């Protein structure tokens, strides 16, 4: 959990069978590098409440009912070179989230690969 303006580096970890793999909230920043998030109940990565982490090279997979990356009111979050597979939804951007999604590999979802909804929500796909 990354909160309250903290700015850690979280690198090369394996996290499995958690409610949420990694939560970034309340203005948290940080760098999430080359982590593996498997079989989360709701989301592999949840970024909310003006959090703005840099996410690079992570793999998110597993749960058929979960979302890979859930962005709710995030602030200029950059996600690049991420792989998401075998989940319900890939990347969901909502509630005014601001996000850049670069070179994502999203496949074998039972629903949409990328979902954008809500007023003020912006995602830049590259």
Phi, psi and omega in degrees: 000127180241117186221166166057043177079004178294155187220060183275168168253123178244110191225136172056049176250159173241125179232127184223146173057047175252162176298310172230134179297298177225132177248126173242124184210171172052045176081008178298148180242241175089170176238126178249109190238123171054041176266153175246121181242113186237143169056038175288152182286312183252314182205143173292314178227125178242118180242120185212171172052057175066017174287150183215064179283161169258125184242125182221131170070018180277152174242129182233124184206168166118279194287124181294345181253359185261170174252142179295297179234122180247113182249113182236100179068028178288164184237102176052050177281136176246125180235118182223151177053042180257143176245129177233133179207152173065039180233182177286309181229150179279266179252127177242123180244125186208170173057043177078019179297144174241123187209147171244123180246114188239129175051041178281144174246109185236117182208161181060040174271146175279346176233212185288147174287316178226131178235129177235125180210153176098150181296135177080357180284130179223134175228134178254111180265128179232000000 
